[in-house]
Every structure is written in C-alpha cells, then in structure tokens.
Amino acid sequence: MRRRGAAAARPGIPRGVEIAAALAGLVAAAPVIAAAAAAIVLTTGEFPFFRQRRIGRHARPFTLVKLRTMRKGTHGAPVTARDDARVTRVGALLRRTKVDELPELWNVLRGDMAFVGPRPEVPRYVDPGDPRWARVLAAPPGLTDPVTLRLRNEEELLAGVGGDREAFYRAHLQPWKLRGYAAYLDRRTWRTDLRVLLETARAVVRPAKAPPPSIDDILADRLQTRPDAR
C-alpha cells in the first residue's frame, strides 16, 4: 500500500515497453546466463542462482534474483568490497562484468523492478519513515540509474575504507546515493531513462573514462545529505 505523503513518481519508460524488452533480453541473455551458471556449479558445486529479499516500490518487499557470486553459508554485512573473501573467483568476474545481474531481467518482467530506477536495498538499510527514503520508494527500483553508473567502482571504493565499512556505508555512502536517486527522479522522463540505458550499455562495453567519486568526494558531500538539509 502506498504510504501517505509519499511523493508521486514521474513516469519513465512505459511498462508495456519494459515487458517486451525484458522478455527479449532474457531470451538474448539465456546463453550467457547458462554459461555463467555452469561455471558456478563446476567451480563451487552450489546452486547457481542467489535470491535475496529487497525493498521495492512503496516499501513492498520482493525477491531479487542474481547469479551466485559468494560462497554459500558465508555471513557478514550486505555491503561488499573488492577484497571481500566471500566472493569466489568466478563471482569476482561476474560482478566486474555485471553478468551476475542479468537474471534481474526476470524481476523486471514480473514487475518487481524497472529498467531504470534506484537500486533496491536490503531491509536492514531501508527506513520508510525517512523523508529521503519516502521519495526514493515512490518509484520502482531499477537495474541501473545515473548514481549506479557513476558508482561502478563501489566495491573498490569500499575496499579503501579503513575501519567499519558498513558504518561508512550507512553514514556516508547510502545518504549520497539517496540524494542522487532523488535528484534523478525529480527530472526523469522516458527519454532520460532511455539515455541512461544507452550509457549503461556503453559503460559495460567500454568503462567510462570520467573518474568516479572517491571517498573524499563522498565525505565532502555529507552536509548536503543530512536529513534536515534542503
């Protein structure tokens, strides 16, 4: 149920177009997904798909589907750094190339996600009562968005954090993301969504030369991401 006071989301790519594109994408990606799944089974002996509870539009939970990149049964914070020992060799390659996210096209087909929108979070990091979250949760989560494009080095960035990485994520990186998500949602159209998809495809084939944000950039932005900031 939609929360009272939640801002209305500006429409992006029409749902009918997303359904057709997600179905076509799953068919086209099937050989790649199958090959990656086989590599996971052969190297780990584990079920190749990973399912995790995430928070979607209007704070509704859903099950996200990805290719497994970590050893089964490992524990730790949901945030992942480049040097995380839980990630397998095959998993590291899948994460670097974003192939692990191809099964999320199924979530788009189901209506859990859109092609473009804020990346969905795990429940422990979501506060629907926070005005910043209320704005973000008014829109469906997505496979990609401008924040995700700029933060393609998130795992590398977290690897450079000294001390408690989860604390850094909660206090600094997540607020930085929320601000970026909201800024995009305030101006999105189907044309801007299409542009983001094209930029994402280009970034996968040829990583952007523009420098991604550093830890210092994130920390310098902290005053603007306070709940009472305007």
Phi, psi and omega per residue, in radians:
M1 nan 2.428 -3.122
R2 -1.220 2.348 -3.128
R3 -1.297 2.483 3.078
R4 -1.098 2.424 3.103
G5 1.484 -0.095 -3.141
A6 -1.225 2.355 -3.129
A7 -1.177 2.514 3.086
A8 -1.254 2.466 -3.114
A9 -1.527 2.384 3.048
R10 -1.239 2.392 -3.099
P11 -1.235 2.572 3.081
G12 -1.992 -2.274 3.112
I13 -1.139 2.310 -3.127
P14 -0.995 2.526 -3.075
R15 -1.033 -0.694 -3.138
G16 -1.066 -0.672 3.110
V17 -1.173 -0.698 -3.139
E18 -1.121 -0.706 3.124
I19 -1.055 -0.849 -3.134
A20 -1.104 -0.744 -3.108
A21 -1.206 -0.667 3.129
A22 -1.145 -0.721 3.126
L23 -1.121 -0.798 3.116
A24 -1.115 -0.678 3.134
G25 -1.134 -0.697 3.108
L26 -1.118 -0.724 3.118
V27 -1.111 -0.797 -3.116
A28 -1.172 -0.623 -3.081
A29 -1.497 -0.144 -3.064
A30 -0.933 -0.791 3.126
P31 -1.090 -0.678 3.134
V32 -1.181 -0.770 3.122
I33 -1.085 -0.738 -3.131
A34 -1.120 -0.732 3.132
A35 -1.142 -0.742 3.119
A36 -1.139 -0.722 3.125
A37 -1.085 -0.717 3.116
A38 -1.104 -0.713 3.128
A39 -1.115 -0.651 3.124
I40 -1.151 -0.802 -3.129
V41 -1.116 -0.756 -3.092
L42 -1.176 -0.574 -3.067
T43 -1.649 -0.371 -3.107
T44 -2.149 -0.371 -3.079
G45 1.259 0.265 -3.080
E46 -1.901 2.811 3.082
F47 -1.040 2.265 -2.957
P48 -1.335 -0.241 -3.096
F49 -1.825 2.476 -3.105
F50 -2.026 2.269 3.121
R51 -2.067 2.354 -3.084
Q52 -2.489 2.473 3.136
R53 -1.312 2.200 3.082
R54 -2.225 2.918 3.139
I55 -1.818 2.208 -3.094
G56 -1.876 -2.743 -3.082
R57 -1.038 2.432 -3.122
H58 1.005 0.525 3.067
A59 1.155 0.363 3.083
R60 -1.424 2.280 3.099
P61 -1.333 2.636 3.041
F62 -2.590 2.952 -3.132
T63 -1.774 1.987 3.111
L64 -1.428 2.418 3.137
V65 -2.002 2.191 3.097
K66 -2.403 2.981 2.970
L67 -1.406 2.462 -3.090
R68 -1.182 2.280 3.104
T69 -2.136 -0.141 -3.142
M70 -2.069 2.762 3.087
R71 -1.167 2.381 -3.129
K72 -1.164 2.447 3.096
G73 1.545 -0.036 3.107
T74 -1.383 2.631 -3.112
H75 -2.135 2.839 3.136
G76 2.586 -3.136 -3.130
A77 -1.166 2.605 3.118
P78 -1.132 -0.337 3.107
V79 -1.314 2.500 -3.065
T80 -2.209 2.237 3.086
A81 -1.776 2.867 -3.098
R82 -1.036 -0.570 -3.097
D83 -1.669 0.323 -3.106
D84 -1.150 2.111 -3.088
A85 -1.202 -0.245 -3.129
R86 -1.300 -0.380 -3.072
V87 -1.390 2.297 3.115
T88 -1.391 2.960 3.121
R89 -1.102 -0.806 3.095
V90 -1.115 -0.711 3.131
G91 -1.048 -0.682 3.126
A92 -1.082 -0.719 3.108
L93 -1.145 -0.766 -3.138
L94 -1.106 -0.677 3.137
R95 -1.212 -0.705 -3.112
R96 -1.138 -0.652 -3.111
T97 -1.607 -0.090 -3.123
K98 1.207 0.206 3.098
V99 -1.127 -0.494 3.134
D100 -1.078 -0.334 -3.092
E101 -1.630 -0.077 -3.117
L102 -1.021 -0.660 3.112
P103 -1.086 -0.250 3.107
E104 -1.156 -0.236 3.017
L105 -1.029 -0.514 3.065
W106 -1.114 -0.681 3.091
N107 -1.146 -0.598 3.076
V108 -1.184 -0.744 3.132
L109 -1.074 -0.684 -3.141
R110 -1.262 -0.382 -3.095
G111 1.714 0.064 3.087
D112 -1.215 -0.571 -3.058
M113 -2.360 2.934 3.023
A114 -2.008 3.016 3.062
F115 -1.200 -0.725 -3.122
V116 -2.116 2.278 -3.141
G117 2.917 2.987 3.124
P118 -1.017 2.455 3.106
R119 -1.151 2.367 -3.096
P120 -1.258 2.449 -3.126
E121 -1.792 2.823 3.008
V122 -1.340 2.698 -3.052
P123 -0.958 -0.609 -3.044
R124 -1.149 -0.295 -3.127
Y125 -1.839 0.063 -3.064
V126 -1.880 2.310 3.072
D127 -2.214 1.610 -3.096
P128 -1.044 -0.361 3.133
G129 -1.380 -0.224 3.105
D130 -1.349 2.232 -3.132
P131 -0.964 -0.573 3.121
R132 -1.155 -0.726 3.111
W133 -1.202 -0.645 3.137
A134 -1.008 -0.691 3.127
R135 -1.175 -0.763 -3.091
V136 -1.205 -0.686 -3.097
L137 -1.328 -0.056 3.068
A138 -1.294 -0.265 -3.126
A139 -2.012 2.677 3.063
P140 -1.130 2.508 3.034
P141 -1.172 2.793 -3.056
G142 -2.315 2.995 3.065
L143 -1.282 -0.577 -3.090
T144 -2.653 2.918 3.075
D145 -2.984 3.012 -3.104
P146 -1.046 -0.607 3.124
V147 -1.130 -0.803 3.125
T148 -1.087 -0.684 3.108
L149 -1.083 -0.773 -3.108
R150 -1.257 -0.478 -3.052
L151 -1.817 0.629 3.122
R152 -1.098 -0.279 -3.138
N153 -1.731 0.424 -3.041
E154 -0.968 -0.750 -3.118
E155 -1.162 -0.650 3.086
E156 -1.187 -0.706 3.123
L157 -1.069 -0.803 -3.137
L158 -1.138 -0.544 3.112
A159 -1.130 -0.417 3.139
G160 -1.550 -0.013 3.139
V161 -1.413 2.201 3.073
G162 -1.541 2.360 -3.141
G163 1.649 -2.522 -3.026
D164 -1.395 1.838 -3.101
R165 -1.210 -0.643 3.119
E166 -1.136 -0.669 3.109
A167 -1.115 -0.699 3.086
F168 -1.099 -0.729 -3.138
Y169 -1.061 -0.843 -3.100
R170 -1.144 -0.779 -3.009
A171 -1.411 -0.519 -3.009
H172 -2.199 -0.928 -3.018
L173 -1.229 -0.784 -3.135
Q174 -1.103 -0.790 3.064
P175 -1.011 -0.637 3.092
W176 -1.093 -0.735 3.101
K177 -1.102 -0.817 -3.091
L178 -1.032 -0.703 3.120
R179 -1.108 -0.738 3.114
G180 -1.171 -0.717 3.102
Y181 -1.014 -0.864 -3.087
A182 -1.098 -0.700 3.141
A183 -1.063 -0.701 3.127
Y184 -1.238 -0.774 -3.109
L185 -1.065 -0.509 -3.136
D186 -1.233 -0.312 -3.080
R187 -2.195 0.087 -3.023
R188 -1.179 2.618 2.969
T189 -2.520 3.068 3.095
W190 -1.141 -0.483 3.117
R191 -1.229 -0.743 3.115
T192 -1.177 -0.618 3.076
D193 -1.078 -0.764 3.124
L194 -1.093 -0.680 3.117
R195 -1.121 -0.711 3.117
V196 -1.097 -0.719 3.119
L197 -1.099 -0.731 3.126
L198 -1.149 -0.702 3.118
E199 -1.173 -0.609 3.103
T200 -1.145 -0.793 3.120
A201 -1.064 -0.708 3.129
R202 -1.172 -0.652 -3.138
A203 -1.169 -0.569 3.115
V204 -1.204 -0.756 -3.119
V205 -1.299 -0.756 -3.126
R206 -2.383 1.744 -3.126
P207 -0.893 2.439 -3.082
A208 -1.075 2.519 3.113
K209 -1.467 -0.332 3.139
A210 -1.133 2.343 -3.093
P211 -1.178 2.332 3.084
P212 -1.297 2.938 3.138
P213 -1.121 2.535 3.086
S214 -1.721 3.040 3.067
I215 -1.031 -0.720 3.127
D216 -1.090 -0.660 3.099
D217 -1.088 -0.762 -3.140
I218 -1.115 -0.788 -3.124
L219 -1.156 -0.637 -3.135
A220 -1.160 -0.393 -3.095
D221 -1.568 -0.003 -2.961
R222 -1.104 -0.571 -3.122
L223 -1.177 -0.550 -3.133
Q224 -1.362 -0.276 -3.093
T225 -1.791 0.150 3.052
R226 -1.152 2.578 -3.124
P227 -0.970 -0.518 -3.094
D228 -1.648 0.095 -3.142
A229 -1.309 2.587 3.135
R230 -2.128 nan nan
